[in-house]
Amino acid sequence: MSKATPADDSTPQASTRPPKNKVNGQTQPNGQAQPGRVISDPNEVAQLVMMRIDQVNSRKDELTIAVKALADTAKQLVSVYARQQAQIVGLAKRVEELEKENAKT
């Protein structure tokens, strides 16, 4: 059975005020604010947009892997539970048979 790793506690929390590390709507991955500057070169804008898209896709890939691992774990748990339920039913029948045999003797 595969082991699931604990979830990273970096999910965004709902807040009424913006985080202090935001400047001009941008934050660095390490939480430090990027210097606020105006970008007028279209190539720089395109580069920043592509970098953000890559970051989002990377995070999406990580989440996809985590969800698949959780689904595999859930399937394994359901399978084990079903086998245990079948064993319990079998044992209950066996107990009934033994009780009937003991009642006859």
N, C-alpha and C positions, 0 to 999 in steps of 0.2 A: 504494500500500500504506500503511495507517495505521501510525503509530509508536506503540509501547506505551511508557507512562511507567514509569520504574523504580518498583519496589514500595517503599512507605513501610516503614521498618524499625521500625514501632511495634507489631509483633505481640507479644503477651505471651509471656514466656519462663517456662518451668517453674522454680520456685524452691522451696526448702524453707522459706523464711521470708517473711512478708508484707512488701510494700514499706514503707519508712519514711514515706511520705507518706500513709498510711492512718490515719484516725481514725474510730472507730465504723463501720468498713466502708465509708467514703465517701471518694472522692478527687475532686478537681477535674480538669477536662480538662488544665490546664496543669501538673499534677503536684503542686500545693501542697495541703496538707491543709485540709479544711474544719473549722471549729471544731466540736467535739463538743457537740451540744445535743440535748435531748429534745424531740421534736415530739409534742404531744398533740392539736392541732387536726386533725380529720379532713380539712378542706379543704386544709391545708398538706401533709398526707400524700398526698392525692390529687394535688395539684399537683406534688409531688416525683416521684411515681410516673409521672405523665404526662410529665414532663420527661425522666425516664430512658428511657421508652418511645420518645419522640421521638429521643433520642440514639442508641438502638439501631437504630431504623428508618433514621436518617440514615446510620449506618455501614453498615448492611445494603445500602442503596441504592448507596453508594460501592463496596462489594465486588461487587455485582451488575454494575455498570458495568465494573469491572476484569475480572471473569470473562468478560463478553461480549467485551471487547476482546481478551483472550487467546484466546478461541475463534475470533474472526475472524482473528487472526494465524495461528493453527494451521491454519485452513482455507486461507488463502492459501499457507502454506508447503507444505501437502500438494498443492495444485494445481500449484504451481511444480515441486515434486519429481516429480510424475507427468509433467508436460510434459518435464522434463529426461530422465527415464527413457525416454520415448518417442523423444526425439531420439537418445539413446545407442543404442537398438535400431536405429533407422533408419540411423545412421552405421555400426553394425557390419555391417548388411546391405550397405550401399554398399561398405564395405571388402572384404567377401567377393566381391562382384561384380567389383570392380576387380582383386582378386588373381586371380580366375578368368580375366579378360580378359588379364592380364599373363602368366599361365601358358600361354595359348593362343598368344600371339605370340612 
